[in-house]
Amino acid sequence: MQTGKPTVKAHSRRFVLKSLAGASVALAAFPFALRAGETAPAGRPLIVFFSRTGHTRTLAAMIRKRVGGDMVELKTAKPYPQDYEAAVKQAKKEQQAGARPALATELPPLEGYGTVFLGYPNWWGTMPMALFTLLEKYDFSGKTVVPFCTHGGSRLGRSVDDIRKLCPKARMLQGFAAFGDSVEQAGKGVDAWLRGIGMAQAR
Ligand SMILES: Cc1cc2nc3c(=O)[nH]c(=O)nc-3n(C[C@H](O)[C@H](O)[C@H](O)COP(=O)(O)O)c2cc1C
């Protein structure tokens, strides 16, 4: 959702409509192919993700199972409220203020990693502000950055553009978006996506 207040009800409604179309639509929406002359990225994958309620953590684990590498869960110094409405309100305020919430997590040295999978829930049309903190704090120049998110209807939203702005010297590959409520069923979509970006055999 990019405008208006994201409510559980609104997200569920979109989810029901979209899920009627099934996984085939999700696959058709993503042209996962590498461009001519492109090769699969080299180097060990690092999977960095933020997750408030566990959907993105589940998707991160699915990716980890398929590509190997290391996984880091990003935590903010001040955890977000468990209450949905309170979290929504706080996230909106942070986005409007251009906040950079402090992180409680350090990344390992990035030298050993060629590819960084970057996972997050869609919050108000883009990444949570903690991801902005992360991308400003660490240098992803020369890395292959692969976004993935879970959402309630807005897919990746503006997040890919925002990542591009924050990591202008990274190579970006096609991202992946899964509905948070049905993330456990995203396996086939994840397989097709990873094949398309040349990451299926990365381990
Ligand atoms: C603060 C907040 C803002 C959200 N904004 C959006 C949104 O703009 N668009 C959308 O599709 N889903 C939105 N959602 C729904 C989440 O993206 C979705 O539930 C996601 O799967 C949660 O991932 P997590 O369990 O990893 O935290 C929002 C949820 C929260 C808590």
The ligand as a Gaussian input file, in Angstrom:
#p B3LYP/6-31G(d) Opt

LIG

0 1
 C        3.920000      -0.670000       9.824000
 C        3.337000      -1.520000       8.739000
 C        3.102000      -0.968000       7.489000
 C        2.655000      -1.766000       6.441000
 N        2.487000      -1.206000       5.213000
 C        2.145000      -1.999000       4.176000
 C        2.039000      -1.475000       2.874000
 O        2.204000      -0.272000       2.637000
 N        1.741000      -2.312000       1.871000
 C        1.525000      -3.641000       2.071000
 O        1.283000      -4.351000       1.116000
 N        1.636000      -4.181000       3.298000
 C        1.928000      -3.398000       4.353000
 N        2.047000      -3.950000       5.598000
 C        1.890000      -5.410000       5.763000
 C        3.244000      -6.112000       5.846000
 O        4.077000      -5.767000       4.750000
 C        3.076000      -7.643000       5.845000
 O        2.214000      -8.037000       6.861000
 C        4.422000      -8.349000       5.971000
 O        4.284000      -9.677000       5.526000
 C        4.952000      -8.360000       7.403000
 O        6.211000      -8.991000       7.389000
 P        6.939000      -9.481000       8.711000
 O        6.101000     -10.564000       9.334000
 O        8.244000     -10.020000       8.218000
 O        7.095000      -8.323000       9.620000
 C        2.415000      -3.157000       6.666000
 C        2.589000      -3.681000       7.941000
 C        3.040000      -2.868000       8.986000
 C        3.230000      -3.452000      10.365000

